[in-house]
């Protein structure tokens, strides 16, 4: 990550980097997971995001990590005609 601060989109002050969070996406949810257990997690992936918090207004903002941006660009390029 190139900077520990980003401009807050709400108040314009500097938001501070707090940590990198990993969000779980995919897989199954709800009652079916109770029936199939760990098998329900087969399609899950972890997506890392940078978390910034504005100390002035308290807004939380998420930004894609470099790796996630590269993966997104590669997917976008593969879908172009």
Secondary structure, 3 states (H helix, E strand, C coil): CCCCEEECCCCCCEEEEEEEEEEEECCCCCHHHHHHHHHHHCCCEEEEEEEEEECCCCCEEEEECHHHHHHHHHHHHHCCC
